[in-house]
Amino acid sequence: MLKDLSYDEVRKKCDEISETYQINEELFYGVIEDWDGTEKTINDKLQGVFQSLLKVVSNEITTMEDKVSLEATCQMGCAFCCYFPIIITKLESKLLQMTINNFDSERKEKLYNHIEQYFIKYKHILEQVPDNTDEEIGEVKEAYKKLQLPCVLLDTETNQCMAYEVRPIPCRTYMSYSDPLLCKENLLPKETVSFEFLYEPYISALNEFLQWAYEDGNTGKITYPNDLYETDYLFNWMSKS
């Protein structure tokens, strides 16, 4: 049975991770080397690299959790974190949409119908969303969370992500090991943990792969390096899909 940890207990275990964990960059760069050696098209390679790197990030989080006996209290149907602002690069949004376009026809149609209805249903709330370029990210998060705007990929009837296996890095690196009620009762619960430091090796490996592709003269659907540096809210990217 899961034991909900106190704030101090979670902090202590996070300190243990900080003292003992070292990012194994070979895991990330091994992915791009493996995909670079395949005979697939550049767009297929890009999707493969993207999905594989996301899995490495999730696996690394599990490894850290296992070392200090942490187990997330997040459960299926728990979607409190799906009301935070998700800001990603144009590169990641293109890779996400390329993957979605390869979903089976029924799933893809359901998702795109959902997105279409999302912009109708939440039109007035979307107009109130704070500028994502604001330097005070904490203030942006708080203002955004107060709007109670669900993620564009969240099915609010089931409280499940409609593209869970390729959910962005901010989603998969945000964890809770305390009482789930803390997420329900607080806009910005201090007890949650972010493994956002894994973003650096993830995006560095993506960048490295694209450098190779650029040197070979073919980056597929990606405009390199421009797409790497342009950021926006996930819902804005999906509105252009």
C-alpha positions as CSV (number, residue, x, y, z in Angstrom):
1,M,0.0,0.0,0.0
2,L,1.3,3.5,-0.9
3,K,2.4,5.7,2.0
4,D,1.8,9.3,1.5
5,L,5.0,11.1,2.4
6,S,5.2,14.4,4.2
7,Y,6.9,17.4,2.7
8,D,10.1,16.9,4.8
9,E,10.2,13.2,3.8
10,V,10.0,14.0,0.1
11,R,12.6,16.7,0.4
12,K,15.0,14.3,2.2
13,K,14.6,11.7,-0.6
14,C,15.1,14.4,-3.2
15,D,18.3,15.4,-1.4
16,E,19.4,11.8,-1.6
17,I,18.8,11.8,-5.4
18,S,20.8,15.0,-5.8
19,E,23.7,13.5,-3.9
20,T,23.8,10.2,-5.7
21,Y,22.3,10.5,-9.2
22,Q,24.3,11.4,-12.2
23,I,22.8,11.8,-15.6
24,N,23.9,9.0,-17.9
25,E,24.2,10.9,-21.2
26,E,25.1,7.8,-23.0
27,L,21.5,6.6,-22.7
28,F,20.3,9.7,-24.6
29,Y,23.0,9.7,-27.2
30,G,22.7,5.9,-27.6
31,V,19.2,6.5,-28.8
32,I,20.1,8.9,-31.6
33,E,23.0,6.8,-32.7
34,D,20.8,3.7,-33.0
35,W,18.1,5.6,-35.0
36,D,20.8,7.3,-37.2
37,G,21.9,3.9,-38.3
38,T,18.5,2.7,-39.5
39,E,17.3,2.8,-43.2
40,K,14.1,4.7,-42.4
41,T,13.0,8.0,-43.8
42,I,14.2,11.1,-41.9
43,N,10.6,11.8,-40.6
44,D,10.3,8.3,-39.3
45,K,13.7,8.6,-37.7
46,L,12.7,11.8,-36.0
47,Q,9.6,10.3,-34.6
48,G,11.6,7.3,-33.4
49,V,14.2,9.5,-31.7
50,F,11.5,11.6,-30.1
51,Q,9.5,8.7,-28.7
52,S,12.6,6.8,-27.6
53,L,14.0,9.9,-25.8
54,L,10.8,10.4,-23.9
55,K,10.9,6.8,-22.7
56,V,14.5,7.3,-21.5
57,V,13.3,10.3,-19.5
58,S,10.6,8.3,-17.9
59,N,12.9,5.3,-17.2
60,E,15.4,7.6,-15.6
61,I,12.8,8.9,-13.2
62,T,11.8,5.4,-12.3
63,T,15.5,4.5,-11.7
64,M,15.8,7.5,-9.3
65,E,12.5,6.6,-7.5
66,D,13.7,3.0,-7.0
67,K,17.0,4.0,-5.5
68,V,15.3,6.1,-2.8
69,S,12.1,4.0,-2.5
70,L,9.8,6.7,-3.9
71,E,6.5,5.8,-5.5
72,A,4.3,8.3,-7.1
73,T,0.8,8.8,-5.6
74,C,-0.5,10.0,-8.9
75,Q,-3.2,7.6,-10.2
76,M,-5.2,7.2,-13.4
77,G,-7.9,9.7,-13.4
78,C,-5.9,12.2,-11.3
79,A,-5.5,15.2,-13.5
80,F,-4.8,18.2,-11.2
81,C,-1.4,18.8,-12.9
82,C,-3.2,18.9,-16.3
83,Y,-4.2,22.5,-15.5
84,F,-0.7,23.9,-15.4
85,P,0.7,25.8,-18.4
86,I,2.6,23.6,-20.8
87,I,5.1,25.5,-22.9
88,I,7.2,23.6,-25.5
89,T,9.3,24.3,-28.5
90,K,8.0,24.3,-32.1
91,L,10.3,21.4,-32.7
92,E,8.6,19.3,-30.0
93,S,5.1,20.3,-31.1
94,K,5.9,19.2,-34.7
95,L,7.2,15.8,-33.5
96,L,4.2,15.4,-31.2
97,Q,1.8,16.2,-34.1
98,M,3.7,13.9,-36.5
99,T,3.3,11.1,-33.9
100,I,-0.4,11.8,-33.5
101,N,-0.9,11.7,-37.2
102,N,0.3,8.1,-37.1
103,F,-2.3,7.1,-34.5
104,D,-4.9,4.7,-35.8
105,S,-7.7,6.5,-37.7
106,E,-10.3,6.2,-35.0
107,R,-8.1,7.5,-32.2
108,K,-6.7,10.3,-34.4
109,E,-10.2,11.4,-35.5
110,K,-11.4,11.4,-31.9
111,L,-8.4,13.5,-30.8
112,Y,-8.8,16.1,-33.5
113,N,-12.5,16.4,-32.9
114,H,-11.7,16.9,-29.2
115,I,-9.2,19.7,-30.1
116,E,-11.7,21.4,-32.3
117,Q,-14.4,21.4,-29.6
118,Y,-11.8,22.5,-27.0
119,F,-11.2,25.9,-28.7
120,I,-15.0,26.4,-28.9
121,K,-15.7,25.5,-25.3
122,Y,-12.8,27.4,-23.7
123,K,-12.6,30.4,-26.1
124,H,-13.3,33.0,-23.4
125,I,-10.8,31.4,-21.0
126,L,-8.1,31.2,-23.6
127,E,-8.4,34.9,-24.2
128,Q,-7.4,35.4,-20.5
129,V,-4.3,33.3,-20.6
130,P,-1.2,35.3,-19.5
131,D,1.7,36.0,-21.9
132,N,4.1,33.0,-21.7
133,T,7.1,35.4,-22.2
134,D,6.6,36.9,-18.7
135,E,9.8,36.6,-16.8
136,E,8.1,35.8,-13.5
137,I,7.2,32.2,-14.4
138,G,5.8,31.6,-10.9
139,E,3.3,34.4,-11.4
140,V,2.4,33.0,-14.8
141,K,1.8,29.5,-13.4
142,E,-0.4,30.9,-10.6
143,A,-2.4,33.1,-12.9
144,Y,-2.8,30.3,-15.4
145,K,-3.8,27.7,-12.8
146,K,-6.5,30.1,-11.4
147,L,-8.2,30.0,-14.8
148,Q,-8.7,26.2,-14.4
149,L,-8.1,25.7,-18.1
150,P,-7.5,22.0,-18.9
151,C,-4.7,20.9,-21.2
152,V,-5.8,20.7,-24.8
153,L,-4.9,16.9,-24.7
154,L,-7.0,16.2,-21.6
155,D,-10.2,14.2,-21.9
156,T,-12.1,15.9,-19.0
157,E,-14.7,13.1,-19.0
158,T,-12.2,10.4,-18.2
159,N,-9.4,12.7,-16.8
160,Q,-6.9,10.9,-19.1
161,C,-4.4,12.3,-21.6
162,M,-5.4,11.5,-25.1
163,A,-1.7,11.3,-26.2
164,Y,-0.3,9.9,-23.0
165,E,2.7,7.9,-24.4
166,V,4.0,11.1,-26.1
167,R,3.0,13.6,-23.4
168,P,5.5,16.5,-23.3
169,I,8.5,16.6,-20.9
170,P,6.8,19.1,-18.4
171,C,4.0,16.5,-18.0
172,R,6.1,13.4,-17.4
173,T,8.7,15.1,-15.1
174,Y,6.1,16.6,-12.7
175,M,5.4,14.1,-9.9
176,S,3.6,13.9,-6.5
177,Y,4.6,11.6,-3.7
178,S,2.3,13.1,-1.0
179,D,-1.4,13.0,-0.4
180,P,-3.2,13.7,-3.7
181,L,-5.6,16.0,-1.8
182,L,-2.7,18.5,-1.6
183,C,-2.9,18.8,-5.3
184,K,-6.6,19.3,-5.2
185,E,-6.6,21.9,-2.4
186,N,-3.6,24.0,-3.5
187,L,-3.0,25.9,-6.7
188,L,0.8,25.4,-6.5
189,P,1.4,22.6,-4.0
190,K,4.9,22.7,-2.5
191,E,5.0,19.0,-2.0
192,T,5.3,18.1,-5.7
193,V,8.6,17.2,-7.4
194,S,9.9,18.2,-10.8
195,F,12.6,16.2,-12.6
196,E,12.9,19.0,-15.1
197,F,16.7,18.7,-15.1
198,L,16.2,15.8,-17.4
199,Y,15.1,18.2,-20.1
200,E,18.6,19.3,-20.9
201,P,20.0,15.9,-22.0
202,Y,16.8,15.1,-23.8
203,I,16.8,18.3,-25.8
204,S,20.6,18.2,-26.3
205,A,20.3,14.7,-27.9
206,L,17.4,15.9,-30.1
207,N,19.5,18.9,-31.2
208,E,22.5,16.7,-31.9
209,F,20.5,14.4,-34.1
210,L,19.1,17.3,-36.0
211,Q,22.6,18.7,-36.5
212,W,23.5,15.4,-38.2
213,A,20.4,15.6,-40.3
214,Y,21.1,19.2,-41.2
215,E,24.6,18.4,-42.3
216,D,23.2,15.6,-44.5
217,G,20.9,18.2,-46.1
218,N,17.6,16.8,-44.9
219,T,15.7,17.7,-41.7
220,G,12.3,16.5,-42.9
221,K,9.4,18.5,-41.6
222,I,11.6,20.3,-39.1
223,T,13.0,23.8,-39.9
224,Y,16.3,23.6,-38.2
225,P,17.5,25.4,-36.1
226,N,14.5,27.8,-35.9
227,D,12.0,25.3,-34.5
228,L,14.4,24.6,-31.6
229,Y,14.2,28.1,-30.3
230,E,10.5,29.1,-30.8
231,T,8.3,28.3,-27.8
232,D,4.6,28.7,-27.1
233,Y,1.8,27.2,-25.1
234,L,0.9,23.6,-26.2
235,F,-2.7,24.7,-27.0
236,N,-1.4,27.3,-29.4
237,W,0.7,24.8,-31.3
238,M,-2.3,22.4,-31.4
239,S,-4.5,25.1,-32.8
240,K,-2.3,25.2,-35.8
241,S,-2.3,21.5,-36.4
